[in-house]
Amino acid sequence: MDTKGKILNGAFSVVGAYVIGAQLDYISSVVSYSYVMIYVITKLTAEILAVIVAWLFF
């Protein structure tokens, strides 16, 4: 993998690791189902934006 691929992969995985991690378990135990969906959508949006920003700066 070239340097650009490593940077994009890092940007993707930093946010992506928390989409289905311990934070999701905590959020689902504290709030209702609609807030869990908002949490997942927000994390996926942040993941996409992180890749775009890394791609633009690289």
CHARMM internal coordinates of N, CA and C (Angstrom, degrees):
IC EDIT
DIST 1 N 1 CA 1.4414
DIST 1 CA 1 C 1.5271
ANGL 1 N 1 CA 1 C 107.91
DIST 1 C 2 N 1.3039
ANGL 1 CA 1 C 2 N 115.86
DIHE 1 N 1 CA 1 C 2 N 135.21
DIST 2 N 2 CA 1.4562
ANGL 1 C 2 N 2 CA 119.64
DIHE 1 CA 1 C 2 N 2 CA 179.24
DIST 2 CA 2 C 1.5325
ANGL 2 N 2 CA 2 C 110.86
DIHE 1 C 2 N 2 CA 2 C -78.01
DIST 2 C 3 N 1.3172
ANGL 2 CA 2 C 3 N 115.76
DIHE 2 N 2 CA 2 C 3 N 176.57
DIST 3 N 3 CA 1.4638
ANGL 2 C 3 N 3 CA 120.75
DIHE 2 CA 2 C 3 N 3 CA -175.80
DIST 3 CA 3 C 1.5200
ANGL 3 N 3 CA 3 C 111.89
DIHE 2 C 3 N 3 CA 3 C -64.14
DIST 3 C 4 N 1.3239
ANGL 3 CA 3 C 4 N 117.12
DIHE 3 N 3 CA 3 C 4 N -39.74
DIST 4 N 4 CA 1.4618
ANGL 3 C 4 N 4 CA 120.06
DIHE 3 CA 3 C 4 N 4 CA 179.59
DIST 4 CA 4 C 1.5185
ANGL 4 N 4 CA 4 C 110.87
DIHE 3 C 4 N 4 CA 4 C -63.34
DIST 4 C 5 N 1.3130
ANGL 4 CA 4 C 5 N 117.92
DIHE 4 N 4 CA 4 C 5 N -41.13
DIST 5 N 5 CA 1.4598
ANGL 4 C 5 N 5 CA 121.68
DIHE 4 CA 4 C 5 N 5 CA 178.04
DIST 5 CA 5 C 1.5171
ANGL 5 N 5 CA 5 C 112.44
DIHE 4 C 5 N 5 CA 5 C -64.02
DIST 5 C 6 N 1.3181
ANGL 5 CA 5 C 6 N 116.27
DIHE 5 N 5 CA 5 C 6 N -37.84
DIST 6 N 6 CA 1.4653
ANGL 5 C 6 N 6 CA 120.04
DIHE 5 CA 5 C 6 N 6 CA 178.01
DIST 6 CA 6 C 1.5238
ANGL 6 N 6 CA 6 C 111.19
DIHE 5 C 6 N 6 CA 6 C -65.67
DIST 6 C 7 N 1.3185
ANGL 6 CA 6 C 7 N 116.89
DIHE 6 N 6 CA 6 C 7 N -40.79
DIST 7 N 7 CA 1.4626
ANGL 6 C 7 N 7 CA 120.85
DIHE 6 CA 6 C 7 N 7 CA 179.88
DIST 7 CA 7 C 1.5252
ANGL 7 N 7 CA 7 C 110.47
DIHE 6 C 7 N 7 CA 7 C -67.47
DIST 7 C 8 N 1.3155
ANGL 7 CA 7 C 8 N 117.84
DIHE 7 N 7 CA 7 C 8 N -44.41
DIST 8 N 8 CA 1.4624
ANGL 7 C 8 N 8 CA 120.74
DIHE 7 CA 7 C 8 N 8 CA 178.93
DIST 8 CA 8 C 1.5259
ANGL 8 N 8 CA 8 C 111.08
DIHE 7 C 8 N 8 CA 8 C -65.26
DIST 8 C 9 N 1.3186
ANGL 8 CA 8 C 9 N 117.41
DIHE 8 N 8 CA 8 C 9 N -39.02
DIST 9 N 9 CA 1.4554
ANGL 8 C 9 N 9 CA 121.04
DIHE 8 CA 8 C 9 N 9 CA 177.19
DIST 9 CA 9 C 1.5277
ANGL 9 N 9 CA 9 C 110.79
DIHE 8 C 9 N 9 CA 9 C -64.38
DIST 9 C 10 N 1.3165
ANGL 9 CA 9 C 10 N 117.64
DIHE 9 N 9 CA 9 C 10 N -40.01
DIST 10 N 10 CA 1.4539
ANGL 9 C 10 N 10 CA 121.22
DIHE 9 CA 9 C 10 N 10 CA 177.36
DIST 10 CA 10 C 1.5174
ANGL 10 N 10 CA 10 C 112.22
DIHE 9 C 10 N 10 CA 10 C -64.28
DIST 10 C 11 N 1.3377
ANGL 10 CA 10 C 11 N 116.32
DIHE 10 N 10 CA 10 C 11 N -42.44
DIST 11 N 11 CA 1.4669
ANGL 10 C 11 N 11 CA 120.30
DIHE 10 CA 10 C 11 N 11 CA 178.30
DIST 11 CA 11 C 1.5237
ANGL 11 N 11 CA 11 C 110.98
DIHE 10 C 11 N 11 CA 11 C -63.96
DIST 11 C 12 N 1.3164
ANGL 11 CA 11 C 12 N 116.77
DIHE 11 N 11 CA 11 C 12 N -37.47
DIST 12 N 12 CA 1.4607
ANGL 11 C 12 N 12 CA 121.19
DIHE 11 CA 11 C 12 N 12 CA 179.56
DIST 12 CA 12 C 1.5258
ANGL 12 N 12 CA 12 C 111.08
DIHE 11 C 12 N 12 CA 12 C -69.41
DIST 12 C 13 N 1.3115
ANGL 12 CA 12 C 13 N 116.80
DIHE 12 N 12 CA 12 C 13 N -42.51
DIST 13 N 13 CA 1.4611
ANGL 12 C 13 N 13 CA 119.39
DIHE 12 CA 12 C 13 N 13 CA -172.50
DIST 13 CA 13 C 1.5246
ANGL 13 N 13 CA 13 C 113.58
DIHE 12 C 13 N 13 CA 13 C -80.16
DIST 13 C 14 N 1.3246
ANGL 13 CA 13 C 14 N 118.15
DIHE 13 N 13 CA 13 C 14 N -23.79
DIST 14 N 14 CA 1.4662
ANGL 13 C 14 N 14 CA 119.71
DIHE 13 CA 13 C 14 N 14 CA 179.45
DIST 14 CA 14 C 1.5213
ANGL 14 N 14 CA 14 C 110.35
DIHE 13 C 14 N 14 CA 14 C -61.47
DIST 14 C 15 N 1.3056
ANGL 14 CA 14 C 15 N 117.83
DIHE 14 N 14 CA 14 C 15 N -48.15
DIST 15 N 15 CA 1.4614
ANGL 14 C 15 N 15 CA 120.86
DIHE 14 CA 14 C 15 N 15 CA 179.13
DIST 15 CA 15 C 1.5240
ANGL 15 N 15 CA 15 C 110.44
DIHE 14 C 15 N 15 CA 15 C -83.38
DIST 15 C 16 N 1.3141
ANGL 15 CA 15 C 16 N 117.51
DIHE 15 N 15 CA 15 C 16 N -37.04
DIST 16 N 16 CA 1.4571
ANGL 15 C 16 N 16 CA 121.17
DIHE 15 CA 15 C 16 N 16 CA -176.27
DIST 16 CA 16 C 1.5109
ANGL 16 N 16 CA 16 C 114.51
DIHE 15 C 16 N 16 CA 16 C -63.95
DIST 16 C 17 N 1.3131
ANGL 16 CA 16 C 17 N 117.15
DIHE 16 N 16 CA 16 C 17 N -26.23
DIST 17 N 17 CA 1.4627
ANGL 16 C 17 N 17 CA 119.93
DIHE 16 CA 16 C 17 N 17 CA -179.69
DIST 17 CA 17 C 1.5194
ANGL 17 N 17 CA 17 C 111.73
DIHE 16 C 17 N 17 CA 17 C -66.84
DIST 17 C 18 N 1.3067
ANGL 17 CA 17 C 18 N 117.33
DIHE 17 N 17 CA 17 C 18 N -23.72
DIST 18 N 18 CA 1.4598
ANGL 17 C 18 N 18 CA 120.30
DIHE 17 CA 17 C 18 N 18 CA -176.44
DIST 18 CA 18 C 1.5192
ANGL 18 N 18 CA 18 C 113.37
DIHE 17 C 18 N 18 CA 18 C -95.86
DIST 18 C 19 N 1.3218
ANGL 18 CA 18 C 19 N 118.64
DIHE 18 N 18 CA 18 C 19 N -2.85
DIST 19 N 19 CA 1.4596
ANGL 18 C 19 N 19 CA 119.87
DIHE 18 CA 18 C 19 N 19 CA 179.64
DIST 19 CA 19 C 1.5243
ANGL 19 N 19 CA 19 C 110.26
DIHE 18 C 19 N 19 CA 19 C -67.37
DIST 19 C 20 N 1.3246
ANGL 19 CA 19 C 20 N 116.68
DIHE 19 N 19 CA 19 C 20 N -46.15
DIST 20 N 20 CA 1.4661
ANGL 19 C 20 N 20 CA 120.31
DIHE 19 CA 19 C 20 N 20 CA -179.78
DIST 20 CA 20 C 1.5178
ANGL 20 N 20 CA 20 C 108.24
DIHE 19 C 20 N 20 CA 20 C -120.07
DIST 20 C 21 N 1.3057
ANGL 20 CA 20 C 21 N 116.32
DIHE 20 N 20 CA 20 C 21 N 53.33
DIST 21 N 21 CA 1.4521
ANGL 20 C 21 N 21 CA 120.74
DIHE 20 CA 20 C 21 N 21 CA -179.71
DIST 21 CA 21 C 1.5137
ANGL 21 N 21 CA 21 C 110.93
DIHE 20 C 21 N 21 CA 21 C -117.49
DIST 21 C 22 N 1.2975
ANGL 21 CA 21 C 22 N 115.09
DIHE 21 N 21 CA 21 C 22 N -156.38
DIST 22 N 22 CA 1.4597
ANGL 21 C 22 N 22 CA 120.84
DIHE 21 CA 21 C 22 N 22 CA -177.98
DIST 22 CA 22 C 1.5226
ANGL 22 N 22 CA 22 C 112.20
DIHE 21 C 22 N 22 CA 22 C -66.41
DIST 22 C 23 N 1.3298
ANGL 22 CA 22 C 23 N 117.18
DIHE 22 N 22 CA 22 C 23 N -28.50
DIST 23 N 23 CA 1.4666
ANGL 22 C 23 N 23 CA 119.10
DIHE 22 CA 22 C 23 N 23 CA 178.89
DIST 23 CA 23 C 1.5162
ANGL 23 N 23 CA 23 C 111.36
DIHE 22 C 23 N 23 CA 23 C -63.83
DIST 23 C 24 N 1.3349
ANGL 23 CA 23 C 24 N 117.57
DIHE 23 N 23 CA 23 C 24 N -37.36
DIST 24 N 24 CA 1.4644
ANGL 23 C 24 N 24 CA 120.40
DIHE 23 CA 23 C 24 N 24 CA 178.73
DIST 24 CA 24 C 1.5201
ANGL 24 N 24 CA 24 C 110.25
DIHE 23 C 24 N 24 CA 24 C -65.05
DIST 24 C 25 N 1.3065
ANGL 24 CA 24 C 25 N 117.67
DIHE 24 N 24 CA 24 C 25 N -38.68
DIST 25 N 25 CA 1.4589
ANGL 24 C 25 N 25 CA 121.49
DIHE 24 CA 24 C 25 N 25 CA 177.10
DIST 25 CA 25 C 1.5234
ANGL 25 N 25 CA 25 C 110.39
DIHE 24 C 25 N 25 CA 25 C -62.74
DIST 25 C 26 N 1.3125
ANGL 25 CA 25 C 26 N 116.72
DIHE 25 N 25 CA 25 C 26 N -43.47
DIST 26 N 26 CA 1.4634
ANGL 25 C 26 N 26 CA 120.62
DIHE 25 CA 25 C 26 N 26 CA 179.44
DIST 26 CA 26 C 1.5264
ANGL 26 N 26 CA 26 C 110.99
DIHE 25 C 26 N 26 CA 26 C -65.84
DIST 26 C 27 N 1.3278
ANGL 26 CA 26 C 27 N 117.02
DIHE 26 N 26 CA 26 C 27 N -46.57
DIST 27 N 27 CA 1.4660
ANGL 26 C 27 N 27 CA 120.86
DIHE 26 CA 26 C 27 N 27 CA -179.23
DIST 27 CA 27 C 1.5216
ANGL 27 N 27 CA 27 C 110.54
DIHE 26 C 27 N 27 CA 27 C -60.51
DIST 27 C 28 N 1.3323
ANGL 27 CA 27 C 28 N 117.28
DIHE 27 N 27 CA 27 C 28 N -43.39
DIST 28 N 28 CA 1.4659
ANGL 27 C 28 N 28 CA 120.08
DIHE 27 CA 27 C 28 N 28 CA -177.98
DIST 28 CA 28 C 1.5218
ANGL 28 N 28 CA 28 C 112.25
DIHE 27 C 28 N 28 CA 28 C -68.54
DIST 28 C 29 N 1.3292
ANGL 28 CA 28 C 29 N 118.37
DIHE 28 N 28 CA 28 C 29 N -24.28
DIST 29 N 29 CA 1.4553
ANGL 28 C 29 N 29 CA 119.80
DIHE 28 CA 28 C 29 N 29 CA 178.38
DIST 29 CA 29 C 1.5211
ANGL 29 N 29 CA 29 C 112.39
DIHE 28 C 29 N 29 CA 29 C -83.06
DIST 29 C 30 N 1.3352
ANGL 29 CA 29 C 30 N 117.43
DIHE 29 N 29 CA 29 C 30 N -18.23
DIST 30 N 30 CA 1.4552
ANGL 29 C 30 N 30 CA 120.64
DIHE 29 CA 29 C 30 N 30 CA -175.30
DIST 30 CA 30 C 1.5327
ANGL 30 N 30 CA 30 C 112.61
DIHE 29 C 30 N 30 CA 30 C -100.14
DIST 30 C 31 N 1.3343
ANGL 30 CA 30 C 31 N 117.65
DIHE 30 N 30 CA 30 C 31 N -39.33
DIST 31 N 31 CA 1.4668
ANGL 30 C 31 N 31 CA 120.65
DIHE 30 CA 30 C 31 N 31 CA -173.13
DIST 31 CA 31 C 1.5273
ANGL 31 N 31 CA 31 C 110.86
DIHE 30 C 31 N 31 CA 31 C -119.33
DIST 31 C 32 N 1.3286
ANGL 31 CA 31 C 32 N 115.77
DIHE 31 N 31 CA 31 C 32 N 176.60
DIST 32 N 32 CA 1.4589
ANGL 31 C 32 N 32 CA 120.89
DIHE 31 CA 31 C 32 N 32 CA -177.68
DIST 32 CA 32 C 1.5270
ANGL 32 N 32 CA 32 C 111.85
DIHE 31 C 32 N 32 CA 32 C -79.64
DIST 32 C 33 N 1.3241
ANGL 32 CA 32 C 33 N 115.43
DIHE 32 N 32 CA 32 C 33 N 175.36
DIST 33 N 33 CA 1.4605
ANGL 32 C 33 N 33 CA 122.48
DIHE 32 CA 32 C 33 N 33 CA -174.76
DIST 33 CA 33 C 1.5246
ANGL 33 N 33 CA 33 C 112.34
DIHE 32 C 33 N 33 CA 33 C -63.02
DIST 33 C 34 N 1.3202
ANGL 33 CA 33 C 34 N 119.11
DIHE 33 N 33 CA 33 C 34 N -37.09
DIST 34 N 34 CA 1.4612
ANGL 33 C 34 N 34 CA 120.78
DIHE 33 CA 33 C 34 N 34 CA -177.91
DIST 34 CA 34 C 1.5311
ANGL 34 N 34 CA 34 C 111.26
DIHE 33 C 34 N 34 CA 34 C -64.03
DIST 34 C 35 N 1.3127
ANGL 34 CA 34 C 35 N 116.92
DIHE 34 N 34 CA 34 C 35 N -35.22
DIST 35 N 35 CA 1.4569
ANGL 34 C 35 N 35 CA 119.86
DIHE 34 CA 34 C 35 N 35 CA 177.96
DIST 35 CA 35 C 1.5269
ANGL 35 N 35 CA 35 C 111.65
DIHE 34 C 35 N 35 CA 35 C -71.95
DIST 35 C 36 N 1.3112
ANGL 35 CA 35 C 36 N 117.22
DIHE 35 N 35 CA 35 C 36 N -29.52
DIST 36 N 36 CA 1.4599
ANGL 35 C 36 N 36 CA 120.48
DIHE 35 CA 35 C 36 N 36 CA 176.88
DIST 36 CA 36 C 1.5252
ANGL 36 N 36 CA 36 C 109.89
DIHE 35 C 36 N 36 CA 36 C -65.71
DIST 36 C 37 N 1.3159
ANGL 36 CA 36 C 37 N 117.10
DIHE 36 N 36 CA 36 C 37 N -41.64
DIST 37 N 37 CA 1.4639
ANGL 36 C 37 N 37 CA 120.35
DIHE 36 CA 36 C 37 N 37 CA 177.90
DIST 37 CA 37 C 1.5255
ANGL 37 N 37 CA 37 C 111.12
DIHE 36 C 37 N 37 CA 37 C -65.36
DIST 37 C 38 N 1.3215
ANGL 37 CA 37 C 38 N 117.22
DIHE 37 N 37 CA 37 C 38 N -39.40
DIST 38 N 38 CA 1.4609
ANGL 37 C 38 N 38 CA 120.56
DIHE 37 CA 37 C 38 N 38 CA 176.15
DIST 38 CA 38 C 1.5264
ANGL 38 N 38 CA 38 C 110.29
DIHE 37 C 38 N 38 CA 38 C -62.20
DIST 38 C 39 N 1.3216
ANGL 38 CA 38 C 39 N 116.89
DIHE 38 N 38 CA 38 C 39 N -40.39
DIST 39 N 39 CA 1.4583
ANGL 38 C 39 N 39 CA 122.05
DIHE 38 CA 38 C 39 N 39 CA 178.12
DIST 39 CA 39 C 1.5203
ANGL 39 N 39 CA 39 C 111.13
DIHE 38 C 39 N 39 CA 39 C -61.28
DIST 39 C 40 N 1.3330
ANGL 39 CA 39 C 40 N 116.89
DIHE 39 N 39 CA 39 C 40 N -46.95
DIST 40 N 40 CA 1.4679
ANGL 39 C 40 N 40 CA 120.97
DIHE 39 CA 39 C 40 N 40 CA -178.66
DIST 40 CA 40 C 1.5225
ANGL 40 N 40 CA 40 C 110.80
DIHE 39 C 40 N 40 CA 40 C -65.51
DIST 40 C 41 N 1.3173
ANGL 40 CA 40 C 41 N 117.79
DIHE 40 N 40 CA 40 C 41 N -43.50
DIST 41 N 41 CA 1.4633
ANGL 40 C 41 N 41 CA 121.29
DIHE 40 CA 40 C 41 N 41 CA 179.70
DIST 41 CA 41 C 1.5279
ANGL 41 N 41 CA 41 C 110.44
DIHE 40 C 41 N 41 CA 41 C -64.04
DIST 41 C 42 N 1.3216
ANGL 41 CA 41 C 42 N 117.50
DIHE 41 N 41 CA 41 C 42 N -40.50
DIST 42 N 42 CA 1.4574
ANGL 41 C 42 N 42 CA 121.25
DIHE 41 CA 41 C 42 N 42 CA 178.67
DIST 42 CA 42 C 1.5216
ANGL 42 N 42 CA 42 C 111.28
DIHE 41 C 42 N 42 CA 42 C -64.21
DIST 42 C 43 N 1.3330
ANGL 42 CA 42 C 43 N 116.89
DIHE 42 N 42 CA 42 C 43 N -43.15
DIST 43 N 43 CA 1.4623
ANGL 42 C 43 N 43 CA 120.33
DIHE 42 CA 42 C 43 N 43 CA 179.33
DIST 43 CA 43 C 1.5268
ANGL 43 N 43 CA 43 C 111.45
DIHE 42 C 43 N 43 CA 43 C -65.33
DIST 43 C 44 N 1.3351
ANGL 43 CA 43 C 44 N 117.57
DIHE 43 N 43 CA 43 C 44 N -40.26
DIST 44 N 44 CA 1.4657
ANGL 43 C 44 N 44 CA 120.04
DIHE 43 CA 43 C 44 N 44 CA 178.62
DIST 44 CA 44 C 1.5182
ANGL 44 N 44 CA 44 C 111.49
DIHE 43 C 44 N 44 CA 44 C -67.30
DIST 44 C 45 N 1.3333
ANGL 44 CA 44 C 45 N 117.43
DIHE 44 N 44 CA 44 C 45 N -36.37
DIST 45 N 45 CA 1.4539
ANGL 44 C 45 N 45 CA 121.13
DIHE 44 CA 44 C 45 N 45 CA 176.18
DIST 45 CA 45 C 1.5295
ANGL 45 N 45 CA 45 C 110.70
DIHE 44 C 45 N 45 CA 45 C -65.56
DIST 45 C 46 N 1.3184
ANGL 45 CA 45 C 46 N 116.84
DIHE 45 N 45 CA 45 C 46 N -42.56
DIST 46 N 46 CA 1.4674
ANGL 45 C 46 N 46 CA 120.49
DIHE 45 CA 45 C 46 N 46 CA 177.44
DIST 46 CA 46 C 1.5249
ANGL 46 N 46 CA 46 C 111.20
DIHE 45 C 46 N 46 CA 46 C -63.64
DIST 46 C 47 N 1.3157
ANGL 46 CA 46 C 47 N 116.25
DIHE 46 N 46 CA 46 C 47 N -34.79
DIST 47 N 47 CA 1.4627
ANGL 46 C 47 N 47 CA 120.79
DIHE 46 CA 46 C 47 N 47 CA 177.95
DIST 47 CA 47 C 1.5238
ANGL 47 N 47 CA 47 C 111.00
DIHE 46 C 47 N 47 CA 47 C -63.82
DIST 47 C 48 N 1.3048
ANGL 47 CA 47 C 48 N 116.75
DIHE 47 N 47 CA 47 C 48 N -45.47
DIST 48 N 48 CA 1.4611
ANGL 47 C 48 N 48 CA 121.38
DIHE 47 CA 47 C 48 N 48 CA 179.65
DIST 48 CA 48 C 1.5286
ANGL 48 N 48 CA 48 C 110.32
DIHE 47 C 48 N 48 CA 48 C -65.88
DIST 48 C 49 N 1.3316
ANGL 48 CA 48 C 49 N 117.17
DIHE 48 N 48 CA 48 C 49 N -42.28
DIST 49 N 49 CA 1.4603
ANGL 48 C 49 N 49 CA 120.13
DIHE 48 CA 48 C 49 N 49 CA 179.39
DIST 49 CA 49 C 1.5274
ANGL 49 N 49 CA 49 C 111.95
DIHE 48 C 49 N 49 CA 49 C -65.77
DIST 49 C 50 N 1.3223
ANGL 49 CA 49 C 50 N 117.47
DIHE 49 N 49 CA 49 C 50 N -35.03
DIST 50 N 50 CA 1.4628
ANGL 49 C 50 N 50 CA 120.54
DIHE 49 CA 49 C 50 N 50 CA 177.70
DIST 50 CA 50 C 1.5210
ANGL 50 N 50 CA 50 C 110.99
DIHE 49 C 50 N 50 CA 50 C -64.09
DIST 50 C 51 N 1.3164
ANGL 50 CA 50 C 51 N 117.11
DIHE 50 N 50 CA 50 C 51 N -40.24
DIST 51 N 51 CA 1.4687
ANGL 50 C 51 N 51 CA 120.48
DIHE 50 CA 50 C 51 N 51 CA 178.16
DIST 51 CA 51 C 1.5282
ANGL 51 N 51 CA 51 C 110.51
DIHE 50 C 51 N 51 CA 51 C -67.13
DIST 51 C 52 N 1.3171
ANGL 51 CA 51 C 52 N 116.96
DIHE 51 N 51 CA 51 C 52 N -40.88
DIST 52 N 52 CA 1.4690
ANGL 51 C 52 N 52 CA 120.69
DIHE 51 CA 51 C 52 N 52 CA 179.71
DIST 52 CA 52 C 1.5147
ANGL 52 N 52 CA 52 C 110.84
DIHE 51 C 52 N 52 CA 52 C -64.04
DIST 52 C 53 N 1.3371
ANGL 52 CA 52 C 53 N 116.86
DIHE 52 N 52 CA 52 C 53 N -45.11
DIST 53 N 53 CA 1.4654
ANGL 52 C 53 N 53 CA 120.17
DIHE 52 CA 52 C 53 N 53 CA -179.88
DIST 53 CA 53 C 1.5328
ANGL 53 N 53 CA 53 C 110.61
DIHE 52 C 53 N 53 CA 53 C -65.07
DIST 53 C 54 N 1.3186
ANGL 53 CA 53 C 54 N 117.26
DIHE 53 N 53 CA 53 C 54 N -41.70
DIST 54 N 54 CA 1.4759
ANGL 53 C 54 N 54 CA 120.05
DIHE 53 CA 53 C 54 N 54 CA 177.93
DIST 54 CA 54 C 1.5179
ANGL 54 N 54 CA 54 C 110.66
DIHE 53 C 54 N 54 CA 54 C -63.90
DIST 54 C 55 N 1.3186
ANGL 54 CA 54 C 55 N 116.93
DIHE 54 N 54 CA 54 C 55 N -38.35
DIST 55 N 55 CA 1.4648
ANGL 54 C 55 N 55 CA 121.06
DIHE 54 CA 54 C 55 N 55 CA 179.42
DIST 55 CA 55 C 1.5283
ANGL 55 N 55 CA 55 C 110.88
DIHE 54 C 55 N 55 CA 55 C -67.44
DIST 55 C 56 N 1.3464
ANGL 55 CA 55 C 56 N 116.49
DIHE 55 N 55 CA 55 C 56 N -39.52
DIST 56 N 56 CA 1.4550
ANGL 55 C 56 N 56 CA 119.65
DIHE 55 CA 55 C 56 N 56 CA 179.85
DIST 56 CA 56 C 1.5289
ANGL 56 N 56 CA 56 C 112.66
DIHE 55 C 56 N 56 CA 56 C -68.64
DIST 56 C 57 N 1.3149
ANGL 56 CA 56 C 57 N 117.40
DIHE 56 N 56 CA 56 C 57 N -38.46
DIST 57 N 57 CA 1.4622
ANGL 56 C 57 N 57 CA 120.58
DIHE 56 CA 56 C 57 N 57 CA -178.32
DIST 57 CA 57 C 1.5167
ANGL 57 N 57 CA 57 C 112.63
DIHE 56 C 57 N 57 CA 57 C -80.76
DIST 57 C 58 N 1.3209
ANGL 57 CA 57 C 58 N 117.69
DIHE 57 N 57 CA 57 C 58 N -19.74
DIST 58 N 58 CA 1.4415
ANGL 57 C 58 N 58 CA 119.20
DIHE 57 CA 57 C 58 N 58 CA 178.56
DIST 58 CA 58 C 1.5072
ANGL 58 N 58 CA 58 C 109.22
DIHE 57 C 58 N 58 CA 58 C -86.08
END
COOR INIT
IC SEED 1 N 1 CA 1 C
IC BUILD
